[in-house]
Amino acid sequence: MMPNLISPTELEYQSLIDDYFNYYLQFNLVHIHETVRILEANDLHYKYLKLENQQSELLSVVRLKTVIFYDQKFYCINKSKSIILNQGYATLLYEYCFNNLNRPIISDSVQTKGGSSDLWHKLISKDRDYQIFKYYTNTNKYVELKNGYNPYLVWGIENAQILAETPAYVYEDLDYDVNFEKSEIDEVFELDYPNLSLSTDYIDPKLIQFIEGGKIKDRYHVRLVVK
């Protein structure tokens, strides 16, 4: 229940954008923004929102799941993925959810450094017409976050000391194509480091930089909430 950080390679996305997503979900148009559009689909477990261009090419996806804390229902960002990075597409989807859905939005239980945690940081730091809170799931306490906040009071690391003592070669900035499927990256990593696992032994350099840059705690009981 925390914004505790992990490396992007520790998450898999095949179950998000799969045959079920592509061929079985029934998406309906809900919003048009300039040259892109947002479509929504629902099943028994999740709400899906996807961003497409005018050629119906997929740009970004977010999957939401209902969770409950202290009798309050939230839409939790269960998983998200941008096909084209650094174009603001994920921000468009997140802010559509913030401004148009009928429940508060709450962050997922883990976030990636260089991925979703960086997106939340940009959202907190920008000019906006919605409020973002640090939410303590163990006490039901909300603390509003504004530009200039201390990220080390929001994000933590589980077993930070263990990570800090991991051999330096694991931190190498590996030149893996971000468009590779995770299974392909696994195969390449195994050739380079036959005694290591990409999911458990590779630590992204951005995560190491965060660990070394401030006082780290386990933020198990902290999430981010927009309402």
trRosetta pair geometry for C-beta under 8 A, 3 or more apart (Angstrom, degrees):
i j d omega theta_ij theta_ji phi_ij phi_ji
1 109 5.7 -50 -84 -124 28 91
1 137 4.7 -79 162 39 139 158
1 220 6.0 58 61 166 79 66
1 221 6.0 21 97 -115 114 38
1 222 7.9 133 126 42 79 27
1 223 6.2 -74 174 -47 74 110
2 109 6.6 40 35 -170 50 62
2 110 7.4 29 76 -88 73 56
2 156 6.2 -47 168 48 132 110
2 158 7.9 128 70 -53 145 100
2 218 7.0 -45 -139 170 172 70
2 219 4.5 144 -163 102 114 70
2 220 4.3 -82 -50 -123 134 24
2 221 6.6 6 -85 3 94 22
2 222 5.5 51 -135 52 74 70
2 223 7.0 -123 -116 -68 22 67
3 107 6.0 9 -76 113 101 149
3 110 7.7 113 -140 -140 36 28
3 111 5.2 -5 -147 10 83 124
3 117 6.5 120 -173 -108 113 102
3 120 7.6 -105 -125 69 143 165
3 154 5.9 -6 68 151 143 80
3 155 4.7 -78 123 -104 110 71
3 156 7.1 112 91 21 68 70
3 219 5.7 -21 63 99 71 133
3 222 5.9 -58 24 103 88 97
3 223 6.4 130 -32 -120 86 43
3 224 6.3 47 -52 -20 133 98
4 110 5.8 -43 72 -118 80 78
4 111 7.7 152 72 30 33 74
4 155 7.1 129 -113 -167 24 69
4 156 5.0 -41 -104 81 76 81
4 157 6.0 118 -160 -113 89 22
4 158 5.0 40 -175 -25 151 90
4 218 6.5 -6 -97 -151 124 66
4 219 5.8 175 -70 55 72 82
4 220 6.7 7 -40 -83 123 54
5 110 7.5 128 -118 -168 16 81
5 111 6.0 -41 -106 79 64 79
5 112 7.0 85 -158 -146 75 19
5 113 4.6 46 -172 -45 128 101
5 117 5.9 -17 -106 -41 104 159
5 155 5.4 46 -42 178 108 119
5 156 7.3 -173 2 85 84 30
5 157 5.7 -41 48 -89 92 78
5 207 5.8 177 134 -127 122 100
5 210 6.5 1 70 92 169 156
6 10 4.4 -77 156 53 127 146
6 11 7.2 124 94 -37 127 90
6 110 5.4 17 1 174 119 127
6 111 7.6 156 26 81 77 31
6 112 5.9 -53 75 -102 74 64
6 113 7.4 -174 71 2 24 84
6 207 7.4 -22 173 -109 17 147
7 10 5.2 107 65 -13 75 101
7 112 6.7 18 157 -144 18 93
7 113 6.9 -39 -100 44 44 94
7 202 6.2 -145 115 109 167 80
7 203 5.4 -155 -56 -140 133 41
7 204 4.0 152 -132 -12 96 97
7 207 5.4 -90 -79 -11 75 149
8 11 6.4 -63 -167 33 47 103
8 112 4.4 73 -85 -168 65 144
8 113 7.7 -111 -37 61 79 53
8 114 5.9 -76 -35 80 118 112
8 115 5.1 125 -95 -37 106 130
8 204 6.1 69 13 -61 84 147
9 182 7.2 140 -150 -137 67 99
9 185 6.7 -132 -126 125 108 143
9 198 5.1 -103 166 157 137 99
9 199 6.2 -140 134 -99 91 46
9 202 5.5 5 61 83 154 124
9 204 7.1 159 4 -56 97 99
10 112 7.5 176 48 -102 95 100
10 199 5.4 101 -117 -160 58 71
10 200 7.7 90 -109 -77 97 41
11 79 7.7 162 -174 -132 127 102
11 110 7.9 -175 -74 98 111 120
11 112 6.3 -87 -1 -61 130 125
12 15 6.6 65 112 8 104 97
12 182 5.3 -108 -121 31 79 167
13 16 4.9 -50 -165 31 69 118
13 17 6.3 14 151 20 96 96
13 79 7.1 162 -119 175 74 125
13 81 5.0 91 -145 -86 138 145
13 182 6.9 141 26 -27 80 120
14 17 7.3 -80 -142 62 28 68
14 18 6.0 64 161 -79 65 103
14 181 7.0 52 -79 -159 106 106
14 182 6.8 -106 -30 29 103 113
14 183 7.8 37 -56 -22 141 105
15 18 5.9 -17 -134 -29 28 133
16 21 6.7 41 149 -57 44 154
16 61 6.3 146 155 107 115 138
16 63 6.0 -138 -135 -16 99 136
16 79 5.0 -133 -89 119 129 136
16 81 5.7 137 100 -3 149 131
17 21 5.3 -100 -133 74 39 154
17 22 7.1 63 -176 -50 70 96
17 58 7.4 127 -132 147 132 163
17 61 6.2 165 -71 10 102 162
17 81 6.4 -97 -23 70 119 148
18 21 5.3 103 47 12 56 101
18 22 7.0 -125 107 0 28 97
19 22 5.8 -62 -136 46 31 105
19 23 5.5 -21 -179 22 71 117
19 24 7.3 58 134 -9 71 104
20 23 7.2 -74 -119 52 13 78
20 24 4.9 -44 -152 39 55 125
20 25 6.7 69 150 -30 69 92
21 24 7.7 10 -19 45 10 83
21 25 5.8 -8 -142 6 38 129
21 48 7.0 177 -132 -140 94 158
21 61 7.6 15 -166 -140 143 153
22 25 8.0 82 18 30 11 96
25 41 4.1 78 172 152 112 162
25 43 6.9 -87 -110 -46 94 110
25 48 6.1 -11 -165 46 158 150
26 41 5.7 147 71 -126 44 108
27 39 3.9 50 169 149 118 125
27 40 6.5 144 -150 66 74 22
27 41 4.5 -67 -87 -51 63 107
27 48 7.5 -79 -96 96 97 112
27 50 6.6 -46 -124 36 146 116
28 39 6.2 161 74 -158 25 84
28 40 5.9 -31 60 61 80 77
28 41 7.2 132 8 -79 72 62
29 32 7.4 13 -177 -55 115 88
29 37 6.0 -30 -137 170 101 128
29 38 7.7 108 -155 82 57 49
29 39 5.5 -46 -91 -101 45 83
30 38 5.5 -55 65 101 92 95
30 39 6.5 135 8 -125 85 29
30 40 4.8 34 -21 -4 138 114
30 49 7.8 -67 42 -127 137 99
30 100 7.7 129 150 146 123 151
31 37 6.7 165 91 -159 54 62
31 38 4.2 9 58 46 101 113
31 96 5.9 -165 43 -134 164 129
31 100 7.3 -106 -62 -68 138 171
32 36 7.7 167 -157 94 55 41
32 37 4.8 -24 -107 -106 68 90
32 38 7.7 -146 -70 20 29 72
33 36 5.5 -14 69 69 88 86
33 37 7.2 164 23 -92 66 36
33 38 7.2 44 0 -17 106 100
33 92 6.3 -162 66 -154 160 126
35 53 6.4 4 138 -149 93 83
35 54 5.8 -65 -174 -30 82 110
36 51 5.6 15 170 -176 127 97
36 52 6.6 163 -158 83 79 38
36 53 5.5 -52 -104 -101 78 52
36 54 7.7 -102 -91 -38 38 66
36 59 6.5 -46 -135 20 131 156
36 89 7.5 -156 -145 -123 168 92
36 92 7.0 44 90 146 142 168
37 51 7.4 160 80 -150 36 56
37 52 5.6 -22 62 63 85 88
37 54 7.8 95 -6 -85 107 52
38 49 6.0 -3 -171 -173 104 102
38 50 7.2 159 -151 80 57 38
38 51 5.7 -27 -96 -96 72 69
38 92 7.4 -155 -68 140 117 105
38 93 6.8 152 -117 -108 118 72
38 96 5.5 145 -102 -131 172 171
39 49 7.2 160 81 -152 43 54
39 50 5.4 -18 60 60 92 88
39 52 6.6 17 -1 3 114 116
40 47 6.8 -15 -164 -176 101 93
40 48 6.8 149 -157 83 50 59
40 49 5.3 -17 -100 -100 76 75
41 47 7.7 162 86 -160 45 50
41 48 4.6 -9 61 59 90 110
41 50 7.9 12 7 1 103 105
42 46 7.3 -162 -144 98 54 49
42 47 5.2 -17 -103 -109 86 69
42 48 7.2 -167 -77 20 36 76
43 46 5.9 21 49 49 92 75
43 48 7.9 36 0 -10 92 109
45 65 6.6 -21 160 -120 76 100
46 63 5.1 -13 -171 -173 137 99
46 64 6.3 136 -164 69 77 48
46 65 5.5 -47 -105 -82 76 77
46 78 6.6 -90 -120 33 114 151
47 63 7.4 152 78 -160 47 51
47 64 4.3 -18 61 62 98 107
47 65 7.8 -174 20 -72 75 32
47 75 6.7 -43 42 -138 132 123
48 61 7.0 -22 -166 -164 94 99
48 62 7.6 160 -154 85 49 49
48 63 5.4 -17 -103 -107 74 76
48 64 7.7 -164 -73 22 29 76
49 61 7.2 154 85 -155 52 51
49 62 5.1 -5 59 58 98 93
49 63 8.0 -173 24 -80 66 33
49 64 7.4 37 -2 -9 102 110
49 93 5.6 150 112 -155 119 105
49 96 6.8 -175 178 90 152 130
49 97 6.7 -154 14 -67 161 101
50 58 6.1 -51 -176 -134 123 94
50 59 7.9 131 174 47 77 68
50 60 7.1 170 -154 89 56 49
50 61 4.9 -13 -106 -104 84 78
50 62 7.9 -175 -79 24 44 59
50 93 7.9 -20 -130 -109 17 131
51 58 7.6 96 76 -162 56 55
51 59 4.5 -63 103 68 99 108
51 60 4.4 16 38 51 120 89
51 61 7.5 -139 19 -65 75 41
51 89 5.3 -178 88 -171 153 101
51 92 6.0 89 -105 90 147 123
51 93 5.4 -109 -37 -65 118 106
52 55 8.0 -135 169 70 96 49
52 56 5.3 -8 -179 -141 138 39
52 57 6.3 143 -156 64 80 36
52 58 6.0 -44 -99 -96 81 41
52 59 6.2 166 -106 3 24 95
53 56 7.3 -76 70 -7 62 14
53 57 5.1 -3 38 51 105 93
53 59 6.1 101 -34 -47 85 121
58 61 6.9 -2 -172 -48 116 103
58 83 5.5 104 110 -20 88 149
59 82 6.9 -17 153 -153 64 77
59 83 5.7 -124 -148 43 24 106
59 84 5.8 -45 -146 29 76 106
59 87 7.5 -88 -169 79 116 135
59 89 4.6 -138 144 -142 112 150
60 80 7.3 11 179 -178 94 96
60 81 7.0 -175 -151 97 58 47
60 82 4.3 -16 -106 -110 96 74
60 83 6.6 -133 -70 10 46 76
60 84 7.8 -83 -54 45 84 72
60 89 3.8 166 -25 134 133 113
60 90 5.1 -158 -152 -74 145 59
60 92 7.3 129 54 58 145 101
60 93 5.3 -138 113 -20 123 137
61 80 6.4 -178 95 -149 60 56
61 81 5.2 4 54 55 99 85
61 82 7.9 -172 23 -79 61 36
61 93 7.6 138 -162 -123 7 167
62 77 6.1 -53 -166 -139 111 95
62 79 7.6 172 -153 93 47 47
62 80 4.3 -7 -107 -106 75 102
62 90 7.5 112 -62 -144 109 77
62 93 4.8 158 -8 146 124 133
62 94 6.9 140 -75 -74 158 62
62 97 6.8 -82 100 -42 153 140
63 77 7.7 103 72 -163 50 53
63 78 4.8 -61 104 66 93 107
63 79 4.8 10 46 56 114 85
63 80 7.0 -162 19 -74 67 55
64 75 4.2 -2 -174 -177 130 106
64 76 6.5 143 -158 67 67 43
64 77 6.3 -39 -100 -97 73 43
64 78 6.2 149 -128 2 17 97
64 97 7.0 160 -69 -132 139 136
64 101 7.9 -152 -149 -121 177 165
64 105 7.8 -80 -122 -126 124 91
65 75 7.4 133 61 -158 26 59
65 76 5.1 -30 66 61 80 101
65 78 4.3 71 -4 -59 109 130
66 73 5.9 -19 -161 -163 102 104
66 74 7.2 146 -151 76 52 45
66 75 6.5 -39 -91 -100 55 55
66 76 7.3 131 -131 11 6 89
66 103 7.6 51 -119 66 86 175
67 73 7.6 148 79 -152 36 55
67 74 5.3 -22 65 62 84 97
67 76 4.5 43 1 -29 121 128
67 106 6.6 -87 59 62 121 137
68 71 6.8 1 -176 -120 109 15
68 72 6.7 154 -153 73 64 41
68 73 5.5 -31 -96 -95 82 59
68 74 7.3 169 -89 16 31 78
69 72 5.7 -24 70 58 69 95
69 74 6.9 10 15 -5 98 122
69 106 7.8 120 4 -96 128 166
69 135 7.9 113 88 153 161 129
69 137 5.6 -100 -131 -137 141 87
69 140 6.9 171 145 -101 105 84
70 140 4.6 50 -41 -101 161 129
72 104 7.3 5 161 31 118 125
73 103 5.4 -74 111 -132 92 135
74 103 5.7 163 -136 152 29 116
74 104 5.1 -48 -118 81 87 88
74 105 6.8 110 -172 -136 94 14
74 106 4.1 27 162 -5 150 120
74 225 7.1 -87 -123 -126 138 103
75 97 6.8 -131 97 -171 141 117
75 101 5.8 -26 2 138 153 154
75 103 4.9 127 -18 80 89 117
75 104 7.4 -173 27 92 74 39
75 105 5.3 -33 73 -108 95 65
75 106 7.1 160 77 22 41 75
76 105 7.8 134 -101 -165 22 57
76 106 5.0 -35 -100 75 71 96
76 107 7.5 0 -151 105 76 14
76 108 6.2 102 170 -94 98 57
77 80 6.0 -21 -178 -32 111 115
77 94 7.6 -4 -95 -114 142 92
77 97 7.8 115 -81 109 100 170
77 105 6.6 43 -39 -176 96 103
77 106 7.4 -153 6 87 76 45
77 107 6.0 -28 40 -134 111 41
77 108 5.2 -86 87 -40 78 91
77 116 7.6 166 121 -150 136 137
78 108 6.1 117 -124 -102 21 111
79 108 7.3 77 -67 -90 44 151
80 90 6.2 93 154 -137 132 111
80 93 7.3 163 -143 96 123 140
80 94 7.9 6 -119 -69 162 94
80 116 6.4 116 53 -95 115 114
82 85 5.6 116 102 -93 121 56
82 87 7.7 177 -180 41 134 92
82 89 5.2 134 -134 74 114 115
82 90 4.8 -81 -60 -48 122 104
84 87 5.4 12 119 5 106 137
84 89 6.5 89 70 -5 89 145
85 178 6.6 -20 -18 126 142 157
88 91 4.7 -51 -163 40 70 121
88 92 6.2 79 139 -29 83 94
89 92 5.7 -49 -155 29 36 114
89 93 6.8 30 152 -13 65 103
90 93 5.7 -56 -152 38 37 109
90 94 6.1 36 153 -19 70 107
90 119 5.5 -64 113 -124 134 145
91 94 5.8 -55 -141 39 31 110
91 95 6.0 21 163 -12 66 111
91 119 6.8 -157 -72 -156 75 100
91 122 7.1 -71 -91 105 121 128
91 123 7.0 177 -126 -79 92 94
92 95 6.2 -62 -142 42 23 103
92 96 6.4 29 155 -24 61 105
93 96 5.7 -51 -149 30 31 113
93 97 6.7 30 153 -17 63 103
94 97 5.8 -59 -159 35 33 111
94 98 6.4 34 148 -22 68 105
94 105 7.7 140 -163 152 76 164
94 119 7.0 153 -31 157 156 124
94 123 6.7 -85 119 -86 145 143
95 98 5.2 -43 -142 33 41 117
95 99 6.1 20 164 -5 69 112
95 123 7.8 -173 -70 -124 91 113
95 128 7.9 -137 -118 -138 115 113
95 130 7.8 177 -139 13 79 138
96 99 6.4 -74 -144 48 24 96
96 100 5.5 -26 177 20 65 127
97 100 6.9 -77 -117 50 15 86
97 101 5.2 -5 -160 -4 62 126
97 105 5.3 85 132 -85 114 141
98 101 7.7 20 -40 29 5 95
98 105 5.7 -78 -90 12 64 138
98 130 4.9 -137 162 14 128 179
98 226 4.7 -57 -122 136 104 146
99 129 7.8 49 -99 82 116 105
99 130 6.6 -121 -74 -59 79 132
101 105 7.0 93 59 -62 132 97
104 225 5.5 15 161 -173 127 101
104 226 6.3 172 -164 81 79 50
104 227 3.8 -30 -110 -82 111 107
105 225 7.0 156 84 -155 51 52
105 226 4.6 1 56 50 100 103
105 227 7.6 -176 27 -64 61 64
106 135 6.9 -65 -129 47 104 151
106 223 5.4 31 -175 140 99 137
106 224 7.0 153 -157 84 52 50
106 225 5.0 -15 -102 -101 77 80
106 226 8.0 -157 -71 22 37 66
107 111 6.7 -28 176 -61 124 121
107 116 7.7 138 -152 151 105 124
107 120 6.6 11 -100 -94 134 145
107 223 4.9 -172 54 -170 93 87
107 224 4.0 58 -19 47 127 91
107 225 7.5 -104 -2 -61 80 44
108 111 6.5 136 65 -70 99 74
108 116 7.2 9 32 136 118 164
109 223 7.8 -49 -98 -96 44 112
111 115 7.1 -163 176 83 74 93
111 116 4.4 -120 -149 86 94 108
111 117 4.1 118 130 -58 127 88
111 120 7.0 -43 -143 4 158 134
111 155 7.1 -85 61 -119 124 115
112 115 3.4 27 81 39 116 125
112 116 5.5 90 36 21 79 85
112 117 6.4 -148 78 2 36 95
112 204 7.8 64 -175 10 93 154
113 117 5.5 -25 -96 48 50 136
113 118 7.2 87 -164 -38 44 94
113 204 6.0 -177 79 78 101 128
113 206 4.7 -171 136 111 105 103
113 207 4.1 144 50 -81 145 76
113 210 5.6 -122 -130 -6 146 144
114 117 7.8 34 17 52 32 97
114 118 5.9 21 -133 -20 13 134
114 204 5.8 -108 6 152 141 151
114 206 4.2 130 -56 48 106 157
114 207 7.4 -74 -9 -41 105 78
115 118 6.4 130 56 24 13 101
115 119 7.1 -28 149 -8 45 105
116 119 5.4 -51 -149 34 39 115
116 120 6.4 39 155 -18 69 101
117 120 5.7 -51 -149 37 35 111
117 121 6.4 41 150 -23 64 104
117 155 5.8 53 -145 -98 133 147
118 121 5.4 -50 -149 33 34 117
118 122 6.6 36 152 -19 65 101
119 122 5.8 -54 -153 34 33 110
119 123 6.5 32 150 -18 65 106
120 123 5.5 -54 -148 37 35 113
120 124 6.3 36 154 -20 67 104
120 132 7.8 151 -167 -160 87 146
120 224 5.7 145 -154 27 137 174
121 124 5.8 -53 -148 35 30 110
121 125 6.2 18 158 -12 64 115
121 151 6.4 -3 -109 -102 115 126
122 125 5.9 -65 -143 43 28 106
122 126 6.1 29 162 -30 67 111
123 126 6.2 -54 -139 26 26 109
123 128 7.0 43 -173 -63 70 154
123 132 6.5 121 123 -66 104 152
124 132 5.3 -110 -102 78 78 152
124 145 5.0 -42 -143 125 120 121
124 146 7.4 175 177 -147 85 9
124 147 7.0 155 136 -80 72 52
124 149 6.2 -62 157 29 135 132
125 147 4.8 85 -144 -115 56 87
126 147 7.7 153 -5 -78 13 114
128 132 7.8 46 77 -19 151 105
130 226 5.6 34 144 -169 128 107
130 227 7.8 159 -173 73 100 13
131 144 5.8 -57 -170 -129 111 109
131 226 7.0 155 83 -148 50 60
131 227 6.6 -33 70 67 98 58
132 144 7.2 103 78 -156 48 65
132 145 5.0 -50 101 57 96 105
132 224 6.2 -8 -173 -171 101 104
132 225 7.3 153 -157 79 53 43
132 226 5.4 -27 -100 -93 70 80
133 142 4.3 -15 -178 -164 147 99
133 143 6.2 135 -163 65 83 36
133 144 5.4 -51 -100 -95 78 47
133 145 6.4 160 -118 0 21 86
133 224 7.1 150 78 -157 48 54
133 225 4.7 -22 62 64 100 94
133 226 7.6 170 17 -83 77 30
133 227 7.2 -21 7 26 121 97
134 142 7.3 142 73 -160 50 49
134 143 4.5 -17 58 63 101 97
134 144 7.9 -134 16 -56 75 3
134 145 5.6 97 -29 -50 89 111
134 153 7.3 -37 -105 126 166 94
134 154 5.7 -123 -103 -109 119 87
134 222 5.8 -22 -171 -158 96 108
134 223 7.9 149 -159 78 50 33
134 224 6.6 -38 -102 -101 48 62
134 225 8.0 122 -134 21 3 85
135 141 7.4 165 -152 84 48 47
135 142 5.5 -14 -102 -103 76 72
135 143 8.0 -167 -72 25 35 67
135 222 7.0 132 70 -157 48 54
135 223 5.0 -29 65 69 102 81
135 224 6.9 139 13 -122 95 11
135 225 4.3 56 -32 -10 137 121
136 139 4.5 5 110 43 126 96
136 140 7.0 -46 83 14 82 14
136 141 4.4 13 38 51 119 92
136 142 7.9 -139 17 -66 77 32
136 143 7.9 55 -21 -4 98 101
136 221 5.5 27 -157 137 74 104
136 222 6.2 -29 -97 -96 59 64
137 140 7.6 33 -148 -71 27 48
137 221 5.2 -140 48 -162 84 70
137 222 7.5 -150 1 -75 87 15
137 223 6.1 57 -44 1 110 109
138 221 4.2 -31 -10 -146 112 139
139 221 7.7 67 1 159 83 134
142 225 6.8 -75 -120 58 107 133
145 149 4.7 -11 -157 -67 90 161
145 154 7.0 38 -103 -84 144 133
145 224 7.6 -42 11 -130 146 99
146 149 6.2 136 60 -47 46 99
149 153 7.2 -111 170 57 94 114
149 154 7.0 56 137 -32 127 126
150 153 4.5 68 88 3 104 109
150 154 7.5 164 97 -7 60 88
151 154 5.5 -66 -155 41 47 109
151 155 5.7 -9 168 23 87 107
151 210 8.0 -87 117 -142 129 107
151 214 7.7 142 76 31 87 161
152 155 7.0 -63 -112 60 30 74
152 156 7.9 77 -164 -86 58 63
152 214 4.1 -119 -72 127 145 142
152 215 5.7 96 166 61 145 69
152 216 6.9 -102 -147 -88 104 45
152 217 7.8 94 170 17 86 86
154 219 6.8 51 149 -145 27 164
154 222 6.4 -163 -155 145 46 141
154 224 7.1 35 -164 -72 117 102
155 210 7.4 -43 106 -178 132 140
155 219 6.1 -144 -165 23 18 152
156 160 7.5 -94 176 -51 77 124
156 216 6.1 117 -150 -171 69 74
156 217 5.0 -64 -121 88 124 56
156 218 5.0 129 143 -142 143 17
156 219 3.2 159 0 -5 118 89
156 220 7.4 -62 67 -30 142 52
156 222 7.4 109 -3 41 113 124
157 160 3.9 97 88 -83 120 95
157 163 6.3 -83 168 23 137 148
157 207 7.8 116 -105 -174 123 100
157 210 7.7 147 -54 110 122 112
157 211 6.1 17 -30 -99 164 96
157 216 5.0 -16 30 -171 109 130
157 218 7.1 -78 80 -92 38 58
158 218 5.5 59 -100 -120 60 104
158 220 7.5 73 -86 -74 101 95
159 162 4.2 -18 165 29 106 122
159 163 6.3 115 112 -22 82 89
160 163 5.6 -56 -151 37 36 112
160 164 6.2 37 153 -23 69 106
160 211 5.9 172 -158 -136 99 105
160 216 4.1 156 -134 117 168 143
160 217 7.9 -71 -5 -83 143 10
160 218 7.6 -147 -16 -62 103 71
161 164 5.6 -53 -147 34 33 113
161 165 6.6 20 157 -11 64 109
162 165 6.1 -68 -152 41 30 103
162 166 7.1 52 148 -48 63 90
163 166 5.7 -31 -159 -7 39 117
163 203 6.2 130 -157 -114 102 152
163 207 7.7 -84 179 138 143 113
163 208 7.7 -152 153 -100 107 70
163 211 6.0 -135 105 -105 122 158
164 211 5.7 -164 -81 155 90 133
164 212 7.5 133 -122 -75 102 76
166 170 5.3 -60 147 50 115 144
166 171 7.5 127 98 -46 109 93
166 201 7.6 166 -159 -158 131 66
166 203 6.2 116 76 -5 154 140
167 170 5.5 103 76 -8 78 101
168 171 5.7 -55 -167 27 52 113
169 172 5.8 -6 -171 -28 54 111
170 193 8.0 81 -108 -128 69 163
170 196 6.9 -177 -110 -140 99 153
170 201 5.6 -115 -134 160 126 83
170 202 6.0 -158 -175 -113 87 40
170 203 5.7 57 128 19 108 92
171 203 5.7 -32 -96 75 73 97
171 205 5.7 95 177 -92 91 71
171 208 5.1 27 -132 -45 129 159
173 205 5.0 -22 -81 -22 93 140
174 189 7.1 14 -163 -100 168 90
174 192 7.3 155 -126 74 124 170
174 202 7.1 -40 0 -146 137 133
176 180 6.0 -74 172 21 95 142
176 185 5.0 59 -169 -128 143 104
176 188 6.3 155 -111 83 104 145
176 189 7.6 -16 -79 -59 139 93
177 180 4.7 112 75 -32 91 95
180 184 4.3 -129 -172 84 104 120
180 185 4.7 123 109 -54 136 88
180 188 7.6 -54 -151 3 163 135
181 184 4.7 94 58 3 79 104
181 185 7.3 -150 93 -4 42 85
182 185 5.6 -54 -149 37 38 112
182 186 6.3 47 151 -26 67 102
183 186 5.5 -47 -150 30 33 118
183 187 6.7 35 152 -21 63 101
184 187 5.8 -52 -154 31 34 112
184 188 6.7 30 151 -15 65 104
185 188 5.8 -55 -150 38 35 109
185 189 6.1 35 154 -20 68 108
185 198 6.2 137 127 -161 96 167
186 189 5.8 -59 -147 38 27 110
186 190 6.3 29 156 -22 64 107
186 198 5.2 -132 -110 22 63 137
186 199 7.6 -2 -103 -32 106 92
187 190 5.8 -54 -148 33 28 112
187 191 6.9 30 153 -19 61 102
188 191 5.9 -56 -158 31 34 111
188 192 6.6 24 151 -11 67 108
189 192 5.7 -62 -150 42 35 107
189 193 6.0 -30 172 40 74 99
189 196 7.3 -90 157 93 103 100
189 198 4.1 98 73 -72 168 112
189 202 6.5 -74 -143 -48 142 141
190 193 7.0 -77 -124 69 23 61
190 194 6.0 55 178 -112 66 53
190 198 7.5 -75 -47 -28 72 101
191 194 7.2 12 -131 -70 17 82
193 196 3.9 -19 138 37 122 117
193 201 7.3 -144 129 101 144 137
193 202 8.0 154 45 -70 153 97
196 201 4.0 -120 -166 84 103 158
196 202 7.1 105 145 -49 126 77
197 200 4.5 33 83 36 120 97
197 201 5.1 119 55 3 62 103
197 202 7.8 -117 106 -5 48 85
198 201 7.1 -55 -89 52 12 83
198 202 4.9 -10 -150 6 55 131
199 202 7.7 43 -16 34 11 96
203 207 5.5 -113 178 78 88 126
203 208 5.8 98 127 -55 116 97
204 207 4.6 91 66 2 86 105
204 208 7.3 -156 96 -5 47 84
205 208 5.4 -53 -149 36 40 113
205 209 6.3 44 153 -23 69 102
206 209 5.5 -48 -148 33 34 115
206 210 6.6 37 151 -20 63 101
207 210 5.6 -50 -152 33 35 112
207 211 6.5 37 150 -21 65 103
208 211 5.6 -52 -149 34 35 113
208 212 6.2 22 157 -10 68 110
209 212 6.1 -64 -145 44 28 103
209 213 5.9 29 157 -32 64 119
210 213 5.8 -63 -142 31 27 115
210 214 7.5 -40 -177 30 59 98
211 216 5.9 -6 -138 -58 64 148
219 222 4.2 -49 175 36 102 121
